[in-house]
Amino acid sequence: MYKVFFKESFFWLTDDTEILKNHPEVLVRPDKNELFSFIHSCLEQDGIFHALIYHPDLNLLFSCFQACFKVVGAAGGVVRNDGKILIIKRLGIPDLPKGHIETGEDKQTCALREVREECGLQELWIESPLQDTWHIYFRDEKWHLKQTHWFTMRCSPNQPLAPQTEEDIEEVYWLPCSDIETVLPQTYASLRPVLIEVKELCDK
């Protein structure tokens, strides 16, 4: 199953027939034209939607879904240290450091670079991969579908933090893992599954 976010709304793409029961917004076995029309009718409505799209071939469905957008790649990190995680605040919203994958760059290198640039840390390394996230946004007269690869990271202690202000980052701070749930309502819907996954790792 794929869950693709658009602000507080999302699309579920699934091949599980059990999920179809009692779901109000559902599209079953769409062809490419039906899928395109359904996606854009959802994106252009004013309210929040939770739209389910079913097809027995999930890979085919997701390939057709991606074809409705300009697909872009990004990577970012959740730095863990001494029972805390590193949070940035961008335009007043708690967030995680991340950014677009540059040409010729692999996702791990991108994730490390973005954390260094946005937070000021220099000595850090990747610990393990987390789940990828997908979200939709509109820019330059086009709908974009972004895949973000996430990793947990560790860093050397006592390094100064420096927010990348030219990227509208106002603050970088350490958040106790026990307080992760307090930022969930304040952050982006697409980040919540990642933070929940990290909270579960911290609790082990």
N, C-alpha and C positions, 0 to 999 in steps of 0.2 A: 504494500500500500504506500502511496505517496500523499503527503499533506503539503499543499502549496498555499502559502499565506498571501493575502492582500490586505494590509492594515490589520483590522481586527477580524476580517473575514477569511475564509479558506475554502479551497477545493480539496475534496478527498477523491483520490483515484484508486480504485480497488478492483480486484477480481474475486472478492468474497461475497457470495450471494446472501449470506446471513446479515450483512450490514444493510442490505436494501430494505429490510423490514421497517415499516413505520418511519421512513425518512421522507420529509416533505419536499425537498429539492433534489431530484434525482434524474439523471440522464442515463439511459441504458443502451449499450451497444451503438453508440453514435457513429455515423460516417464523418468524414473530415469537415464537411460543410456544416453539419448539425453541431459538431463539437465547437467549431469556430464561433458560430452564432450564439451558442449557449454560454461560452466563456465570456464573450464581450457583452452580452446582455446582463450577466452578473456584475461585471466590472463597472458597467455604466449606471447601475442602479445606486440610489442614495443610501439605502440601509445596509446593515450587516447581513451577510449571507453565509450559510454553511452548505455548500453544494457538493453533492455526491455524484461521481461519474463512474459507471460500471462497464467493464468489458472483460470477457474471459481471458483475453490475452493482455495482461497488464503492461508488458514491455511495448507492445504495439500501441496501446492506448497512450502511454506516456510519451512515446516518440511523436505521435500525432499532436499531443498537447504541447510539446516543446516547439513544434513547427509553427504554432500560432504566435510565437514571440521571438524577439531577439534574445538568444541565450548568452549569458555572461557568467564568468567564473570568479569566485572570490575565496579568500581564506582568512582565518583569524584564530585567535587563541584565548584560552582561559588559563591565566597564570595562577598557579596555586603555591602558597608559601605559608607555612606555620599556621594551618587552619583557616586561612583567608584566601580570597580570590581577588584578582585585580579588575576593577570596574572603571570605565571612563564615563564622563558625563558630557554628552554632545547636545548642544541646543537645549539644555535642561533635562534631557532624558538619559537615564542610566543605560549604558550600552556596553558592548564588548569590542575590543580592538579588532579591526578586520579591514580588508580592502581588496581591490581588483587584482587578479593575477596578471602580471605583465607578460608580454610576449617572450617566450623562451624560458619562463620561470615555472618551477614546479610548485605544487600547492604547499608543501612544507616550507620551502624557502620564502614564499609569499607570506605565510602566516607569521614566521619569525620576523621578517622585515617590517610588517605592519605593526606588530607589537612594539618593536624597537622605535619605529618612527612616531607612533601615536602616544606612547607612554614614557619614552626616554630610557627604558631598560636596554642594556647592552649584553649582559651575560645571562643568556637564557637558552633553554633547549627543550625540544619536544619530548613529551612523556608518552602520550598515547592518543589515537584518534577518537573523536566523538562522532555523533551522528551529523550528517550533512543536513542543511536546511535549504528550503526553496521559498523564495518570495517574489512577488510581482510588483513592479512600479512603472510609472509612466514618465518618460524623459525624452526630450528632443523629438517630440511628435511620434514616439514609438512606445509600444508596450514591451518591457523587458522582463525576462525571467532569470533570476539570479540564483545560482547554486553556490552556497558557501560551505567550504570544508572547515571543520572545527577540530582543534587539538587542545588537549591539556598540556600545559608547559610548567616547567620549574625554572627558578632563577636563583642566581647567587644573592645572598642576603645583603641588606644595607645599601642597596643601590638607590640613588635619588630618582624621583619620578618627575617627569616634565611633560605636561600636556601639549600636544601639537595644536597650537591655537589657530594656525592657518587652515586647519581642517575642522574648525569650530568646536574643538574639544576644550572645555572649560576647566575640567578637573580630572585627575587620576587619583584613585584612592583604593586602599585595601578594605574589603568587606568581609567580616567574619562569615564563614560558611553557614553558621547558625542563623544568619540574617538574610540569606538568599531569598527566602520567601517574601520578605518585606519589599523587595524591589520588583517582584514579578508583576504586580498590577501597574507599575510605573513604566516598564520597559516595553519593547515591541513584542507583539504576539509571536513572531517567528523566532525570537530568542528564548522564549520561556521553556520550550522543550530542552534546549541545551543547558540552561541553568538548572532545571530540575534534574537532568542527568548528572551534572556536576555535584549537586547537593546529595544525590544518592551515593556517589563515589566518596564524598567527604564523610558520610555517615557510616561507611563500612569500617 
